């Protein structure tokens, strides 16, 4: 059964084409093209060849970030980052608005966003003829889900070995299905798990999205507080004005009352 599965694991150590005698580090293996706005794998395609780009292959780094798992306010939700290369106009990041997308679930969503970013470029007429997408990530969970575990869960009716339903099933099935469609159209999807230090660019995008959301929330809170203060002050001012008007009306009434008594007194004096 395993032999029938497509190979979704990318491990440079398995072949000398990615470095001799041992594989090069990711910063040597991945090279960005400012002209084409994507990153490519570098390799030795055959014995004696020079180090050159691997044809029809694109590398996309993805990551997710989450500041807390305790509530679902905007500042505490998760965010994702999709990184094609330095200053690339196709780099993207954003908040993941579902309150359930925390921790590992956010990593799965980041994979989905990375695949969608590549497919969007293909729909726009770019990356035509590309046969391989390498998703670079530092999440062991997300990598193992799609290169190993998903077939086991699917065979068991999307349950774990203990019979319990797997977490993040909807996100896993959605991404698994789109990968299958890509594979059916001769586009391989590989998952390359790297050390966190090699995925800092994608992580920075995700954290920037969290920072922007936190700043926006703080600004909104300040604006709300200012509005509340303004409303309170306006209410106090209105109350003060009303009291002043009451005082003026009372004084006027009192003055009118004294004037009337005086007139009456004068009238009576004159009358008798």
C-alpha positions as a LaTeX table, in Angstrom:
\begin{tabular}{lrrr}
\hline
Residue & $x$ (\AA) & $y$ (\AA) & $z$ (\AA) \\
\hline
Unk1 & 0.00 & 0.00 & 0.00 \\
Unk2 & 2.79 & 2.42 & 0.91 \\
Unk3 & 4.42 & 1.77 & $-2.46$ \\
Unk4 & 1.33 & 3.14 & $-4.19$ \\
Unk5 & 1.48 & 6.45 & $-2.36$ \\
Unk6 & 3.12 & 9.42 & $-4.05$ \\
Unk7 & 6.41 & 10.47 & $-2.51$ \\
Unk8 & 5.75 & 13.66 & $-0.60$ \\
Unk9 & 8.88 & 13.80 & 1.50 \\
Unk10 & 11.81 & 15.95 & 0.44 \\
Unk11 & 15.10 & 15.02 & 2.09 \\
Unk12 & 18.27 & 16.42 & 0.50 \\
Unk13 & 20.36 & 13.86 & 2.39 \\
Unk14 & 18.92 & 11.05 & 0.27 \\
Unk15 & 20.86 & 11.98 & $-2.85$ \\
Unk16 & 24.26 & 13.57 & $-3.59$ \\
Unk17 & 22.67 & 15.93 & $-6.09$ \\
Unk18 & 22.08 & 18.41 & $-3.23$ \\
Unk19 & 25.63 & 18.51 & $-1.96$ \\
Unk20 & 28.73 & 16.37 & $-1.77$ \\
Unk21 & 29.65 & 14.56 & 0.39 \\
Unk22 & 26.78 & 15.85 & 2.59 \\
Unk23 & 23.82 & 18.06 & 1.64 \\
Unk24 & 24.23 & 21.81 & 1.72 \\
Unk25 & 22.25 & 23.91 & 4.18 \\
Unk26 & 18.92 & 25.38 & 3.02 \\
Unk27 & 20.42 & 28.83 & 2.48 \\
Unk28 & 22.72 & 27.26 & $-0.14$ \\
Unk29 & 20.12 & 24.97 & $-1.67$ \\
Unk30 & 17.44 & 27.63 & $-2.17$ \\
Unk31 & 18.12 & 30.52 & $-4.51$ \\
Unk32 & 15.72 & 33.36 & $-5.24$ \\
Unk33 & 15.23 & 34.83 & $-8.69$ \\
Unk34 & 14.21 & 38.52 & $-8.51$ \\
Unk35 & 13.35 & 38.39 & $-12.20$ \\
Unk36 & 10.88 & 35.51 & $-11.89$ \\
Unk37 & 9.83 & 36.24 & $-8.30$ \\
Unk38 & 10.22 & 32.75 & $-6.89$ \\
Unk39 & 12.83 & 30.54 & $-5.23$ \\
Unk40 & 14.33 & 27.44 & $-6.81$ \\
Unk41 & 16.27 & 24.44 & $-5.60$ \\
Unk42 & 19.91 & 24.27 & $-6.57$ \\
Unk43 & 21.43 & 20.88 & $-7.35$ \\
Unk44 & 23.99 & 18.85 & $-9.25$ \\
Unk45 & 21.68 & 17.24 & $-11.85$ \\
Unk46 & 24.27 & 14.66 & $-12.86$ \\
Unk47 & 27.77 & 13.55 & $-11.96$ \\
Unk48 & 30.34 & 16.13 & $-12.99$ \\
Unk49 & 27.78 & 18.90 & $-13.57$ \\
Unk50 & 27.95 & 22.33 & $-12.05$ \\
Unk51 & 25.63 & 23.51 & $-9.28$ \\
Unk52 & 22.55 & 24.80 & $-11.07$ \\
Unk53 & 18.82 & 25.41 & $-10.53$ \\
Unk54 & 16.54 & 22.40 & $-10.53$ \\
Unk55 & 14.22 & 22.91 & $-13.48$ \\
Unk56 & 10.47 & 23.37 & $-13.06$ \\
Unk57 & 10.65 & 23.39 & $-9.28$ \\
Unk58 & 9.54 & 26.13 & $-6.88$ \\
Unk59 & 10.21 & 26.42 & $-3.15$ \\
Unk60 & 7.69 & 28.11 & $-0.86$ \\
Unk61 & 8.34 & 28.61 & 2.84 \\
Unk62 & 5.33 & 28.67 & 5.15 \\
Unk63 & 4.86 & 29.20 & 8.86 \\
Unk64 & 2.24 & 30.11 & 11.43 \\
Unk65 & 2.38 & 32.03 & 14.69 \\
Unk66 & 0.08 & 32.24 & 17.69 \\
Unk67 & 0.54 & 34.32 & 20.82 \\
Unk68 & $-1.87$ & 32.49 & 23.12 \\
Unk69 & $-4.41$ & 29.68 & 23.08 \\
Unk70 & $-6.75$ & 31.02 & 25.75 \\
Unk71 & $-9.27$ & 33.19 & 23.92 \\
Unk72 & $-10.41$ & 34.24 & 20.49 \\
Unk73 & $-9.86$ & 38.00 & 20.46 \\
Unk74 & $-8.20$ & 39.37 & 17.36 \\
Unk75 & $-4.85$ & 39.88 & 19.06 \\
Unk76 & $-4.78$ & 36.29 & 20.24 \\
Unk77 & $-5.68$ & 34.43 & 17.09 \\
Unk78 & $-3.15$ & 32.82 & 14.82 \\
Unk79 & $-1.51$ & 34.20 & 11.69 \\
Unk80 & 0.26 & 32.70 & 8.69 \\
Unk81 & 3.15 & 33.67 & 6.44 \\
Unk82 & 3.89 & 32.55 & 2.87 \\
Unk83 & 7.39 & 33.41 & 1.66 \\
Unk84 & 8.58 & 33.16 & $-1.95$ \\
Unk85 & 11.74 & 35.21 & $-1.47$ \\
Unk86 & 13.18 & 38.52 & $-0.24$ \\
Unk87 & 11.01 & 41.52 & $-1.16$ \\
Unk88 & 8.87 & 39.32 & $-3.42$ \\
Unk89 & 5.54 & 40.90 & $-4.28$ \\
Unk90 & 3.86 & 37.52 & $-3.87$ \\
Unk91 & 4.82 & 37.14 & $-0.22$ \\
Unk92 & 1.72 & 37.21 & 1.92 \\
Unk93 & 0.57 & 37.04 & 5.49 \\
Unk94 & $-2.66$ & 37.43 & 7.37 \\
Unk95 & $-4.78$ & 36.54 & 10.34 \\
Unk96 & $-6.55$ & 33.22 & 10.66 \\
Unk97 & $-9.97$ & 34.23 & 11.91 \\
Unk98 & $-11.33$ & 30.86 & 13.01 \\
Unk99 & $-11.09$ & 30.61 & 16.78 \\
Unk100 & $-10.25$ & 26.91 & 16.44 \\
Unk101 & $-7.11$ & 27.47 & 14.37 \\
Unk102 & $-4.58$ & 27.44 & 17.16 \\
Unk103 & $-1.07$ & 25.97 & 17.30 \\
Unk104 & $-0.85$ & 22.91 & 15.04 \\
Unk105 & $-4.08$ & 23.77 & 13.22 \\
Unk106 & $-2.57$ & 27.08 & 12.18 \\
Unk107 & 0.44 & 25.28 & 10.70 \\
Unk108 & $-1.92$ & 23.22 & 8.54 \\
Unk109 & $-3.65$ & 26.38 & 7.38 \\
Unk110 & $-0.28$ & 27.89 & 6.48 \\
Unk111 & 0.38 & 24.90 & 4.19 \\
Unk112 & $-2.98$ & 25.45 & 2.52 \\
Unk113 & $-2.25$ & 29.14 & 1.98 \\
Unk114 & 1.12 & 28.31 & 0.46 \\
Unk115 & $-0.43$ & 25.89 & $-2.03$ \\
Unk116 & $-3.17$ & 28.38 & $-2.85$ \\
Unk117 & $-0.57$ & 31.08 & $-3.51$ \\
Unk118 & 1.20 & 28.84 & $-6.03$ \\
Unk119 & $-2.06$ & 27.84 & $-7.72$ \\
Unk120 & $-3.12$ & 31.48 & $-7.94$ \\
Unk121 & 0.07 & 32.27 & $-9.81$ \\
Unk122 & $-0.56$ & 29.35 & $-12.14$ \\
Unk123 & $-4.08$ & 30.58 & $-12.84$ \\
Unk124 & $-2.55$ & 33.94 & $-13.69$ \\
Unk125 & $-0.36$ & 32.27 & $-16.32$ \\
Unk126 & 2.82 & 31.97 & $-14.25$ \\
Unk127 & 4.79 & 28.86 & $-13.26$ \\
Unk128 & 3.41 & 27.12 & $-16.32$ \\
Unk129 & 4.84 & 23.65 & $-16.76$ \\
Unk130 & 6.24 & 23.44 & $-13.24$ \\
Unk131 & 6.29 & 19.89 & $-11.99$ \\
Unk132 & 7.30 & 20.22 & $-8.35$ \\
Unk133 & 6.35 & 22.37 & $-5.38$ \\
Unk134 & 8.54 & 22.10 & $-2.31$ \\
Unk135 & 6.87 & 23.33 & 0.86 \\
Unk136 & 9.56 & 24.33 & 3.33 \\
Unk137 & 8.39 & 24.39 & 6.94 \\
Unk138 & 9.62 & 23.79 & 10.47 \\
Unk139 & 6.52 & 22.04 & 11.79 \\
Unk140 & 7.12 & 18.31 & 12.21 \\
Unk141 & 3.39 & 17.83 & 12.76 \\
Unk142 & 2.28 & 19.49 & 9.52 \\
Unk143 & 5.00 & 17.77 & 7.50 \\
Unk144 & 4.19 & 14.32 & 8.87 \\
Unk145 & 0.45 & 14.78 & 8.40 \\
Unk146 & 0.73 & 15.07 & 4.62 \\
Unk147 & 3.72 & 12.89 & 3.89 \\
Unk148 & 2.87 & 9.98 & 6.20 \\
Unk149 & $-0.14$ & 10.00 & 8.53 \\
Unk150 & $-2.95$ & 11.14 & 6.25 \\
Unk151 & $-3.23$ & 7.78 & 4.46 \\
Unk152 & $-3.42$ & 5.89 & 7.75 \\
Unk153 & $-6.17$ & 8.15 & 9.07 \\
Unk154 & $-8.07$ & 7.97 & 5.82 \\
Unk155 & $-7.95$ & 4.16 & 5.84 \\
Unk156 & $-9.35$ & 4.15 & 9.40 \\
Unk157 & $-12.20$ & 6.50 & 8.59 \\
Unk158 & $-10.36$ & 9.58 & 9.87 \\
Unk159 & $-9.83$ & 8.21 & 13.34 \\
Unk160 & $-6.74$ & 7.64 & 15.44 \\
Unk161 & $-5.51$ & 4.21 & 16.46 \\
Unk162 & $-7.54$ & 4.52 & 19.69 \\
Unk163 & $-10.72$ & 5.18 & 17.73 \\
Unk164 & $-10.88$ & 8.88 & 18.58 \\
Unk165 & $-11.48$ & 11.35 & 15.74 \\
Unk166 & $-8.40$ & 13.20 & 14.58 \\
Unk167 & $-8.05$ & 16.89 & 15.23 \\
Unk168 & $-8.20$ & 19.42 & 12.40 \\
Unk169 & $-9.88$ & 16.87 & 10.13 \\
Unk170 & $-11.54$ & 19.45 & 7.87 \\
Unk171 & $-8.28$ & 21.32 & 7.25 \\
Unk172 & $-6.36$ & 18.09 & 6.63 \\
Unk173 & $-8.91$ & 16.67 & 4.19 \\
Unk174 & $-9.15$ & 19.92 & 2.26 \\
Unk175 & $-5.39$ & 20.18 & 1.79 \\
Unk176 & $-4.97$ & 16.46 & 1.10 \\
Unk177 & $-7.59$ & 16.65 & $-1.66$ \\
Unk178 & $-6.00$ & 19.62 & $-3.38$ \\
Unk179 & $-2.60$ & 17.92 & $-3.26$ \\
Unk180 & $-4.15$ & 14.86 & $-4.85$ \\
Unk181 & $-5.56$ & 16.99 & $-7.66$ \\
Unk182 & $-2.15$ & 18.53 & $-8.24$ \\
Unk183 & $-0.52$ & 15.10 & $-8.27$ \\
Unk184 & $-3.11$ & 13.87 & $-10.75$ \\
Unk185 & $-2.03$ & 16.75 & $-13.00$ \\
Unk186 & 1.65 & 15.77 & $-12.84$ \\
Unk187 & 2.65 & 18.28 & $-10.19$ \\
Unk188 & 4.47 & 16.75 & $-7.23$ \\
Unk189 & 4.13 & 18.31 & $-3.79$ \\
Unk190 & 7.03 & 17.69 & $-1.41$ \\
Unk191 & 7.37 & 18.64 & 2.24 \\
Unk192 & 10.78 & 19.72 & 3.45 \\
Unk193 & 11.06 & 20.03 & 7.18 \\
Unk194 & 13.91 & 22.32 & 8.21 \\
Unk195 & 15.24 & 23.72 & 11.45 \\
Unk196 & 13.40 & 26.80 & 12.67 \\
Unk197 & 16.38 & 29.06 & 11.96 \\
Unk198 & 16.02 & 28.35 & 8.23 \\
Unk199 & 12.36 & 29.36 & 8.25 \\
Unk200 & 12.67 & 32.72 & 9.94 \\
Unk201 & 11.48 & 34.72 & 6.93 \\
Unk202 & 8.09 & 33.00 & 6.83 \\
Unk203 & 7.86 & 33.24 & 10.63 \\
Unk204 & 8.57 & 36.97 & 10.45 \\
Unk205 & 5.66 & 37.45 & 8.05 \\
Unk206 & 3.29 & 35.61 & 10.38 \\
Unk207 & 4.48 & 37.55 & 13.42 \\
Unk208 & 4.15 & 40.84 & 11.54 \\
Unk209 & 0.50 & 40.01 & 10.88 \\
Unk210 & $-0.02$ & 39.37 & 14.60 \\
Unk211 & 1.69 & 42.65 & 15.47 \\
Unk212 & $-0.50$ & 44.58 & 13.04 \\
Unk213 & $-3.63$ & 42.96 & 14.46 \\
Unk214 & $-2.54$ & 43.73 & 18.01 \\
Unk215 & $-1.79$ & 47.35 & 17.08 \\
Unk216 & $-5.16$ & 47.68 & 15.36 \\
Unk217 & $-6.90$ & 46.26 & 18.42 \\
Unk218 & $-4.99$ & 48.61 & 20.72 \\
Unk219 & $-5.88$ & 51.59 & 18.52 \\
Unk220 & $-9.51$ & 50.53 & 18.48 \\
Unk221 & $-9.49$ & 50.20 & 22.27 \\
Unk222 & $-7.96$ & 53.68 & 22.60 \\
Unk223 & $-10.54$ & 55.12 & 20.23 \\
Unk224 & $-13.33$ & 53.46 & 22.20 \\
Unk225 & $-11.95$ & 54.78 & 25.48 \\
Unk226 & $-11.66$ & 58.28 & 24.02 \\
Unk227 & $-15.20$ & 58.08 & 22.73 \\
Unk228 & $-16.42$ & 56.93 & 26.15 \\
Unk229 & $-14.57$ & 59.80 & 27.83 \\
Unk230 & $-16.00$ & 62.26 & 25.34 \\
Unk231 & $-19.48$ & 60.90 & 25.92 \\
Unk232 & $-19.04$ & 61.04 & 29.69 \\
Unk233 & $-17.71$ & 64.59 & 29.53 \\
Unk234 & $-20.48$ & 65.60 & 27.17 \\
Unk235 & $-23.04$ & 64.14 & 29.57 \\
Unk236 & $-21.47$ & 65.96 & 32.50 \\
Unk237 & $-21.40$ & 69.19 & 30.54 \\
Unk238 & $-25.03$ & 68.73 & 29.57 \\
Unk239 & $-25.92$ & 68.03 & 33.18 \\
Unk240 & $-24.03$ & 71.13 & 34.31 \\
Unk241 & $-25.79$ & 73.20 & 31.67 \\
Unk242 & $-29.14$ & 71.82 & 32.75 \\
Unk243 & $-28.40$ & 72.62 & 36.39 \\
Unk244 & $-27.30$ & 76.10 & 35.41 \\
Unk245 & $-30.51$ & 76.58 & 33.46 \\
Unk246 & $-32.53$ & 75.35 & 36.42 \\
Unk247 & $-30.68$ & 77.80 & 38.65 \\
Unk248 & $-31.33$ & 80.63 & 36.22 \\
Unk249 & $-34.97$ & 79.69 & 35.91 \\
Unk250 & $-35.24$ & 79.49 & 39.68 \\
Unk251 & $-33.62$ & 82.87 & 40.08 \\
Unk252 & $-35.93$ & 84.36 & 37.49 \\
Unk253 & $-38.94$ & 82.80 & 39.14 \\
Unk254 & $-37.81$ & 84.01 & 42.53 \\
Unk255 & $-37.25$ & 87.47 & 41.15 \\
Unk256 & $-40.66$ & 87.50 & 39.55 \\
Unk257 & $-42.20$ & 86.37 & 42.83 \\
Unk258 & $-40.56$ & 89.17 & 44.81 \\
Unk259 & $-41.57$ & 91.71 & 42.15 \\
Unk260 & $-45.18$ & 90.60 & 42.31 \\
Unk261 & $-45.31$ & 90.96 & 46.11 \\
Unk262 & $-43.83$ & 94.41 & 45.86 \\
Unk263 & $-46.36$ & 95.47 & 43.25 \\
Unk264 & $-49.17$ & 94.08 & 45.32 \\
Unk265 & $-47.86$ & 95.83 & 48.36 \\
Unk266 & $-47.60$ & 99.07 & 46.50 \\
Unk267 & $-51.08$ & 98.60 & 45.10 \\
Unk268 & $-52.53$ & 97.92 & 48.51 \\
Unk269 & $-50.71$ & 100.87 & 50.00 \\
Unk270 & $-52.05$ & 103.05 & 47.29 \\
Unk271 & $-55.52$ & 101.63 & 47.66 \\
Unk272 & $-55.87$ & 102.26 & 51.37 \\
\hline
\end{tabular}
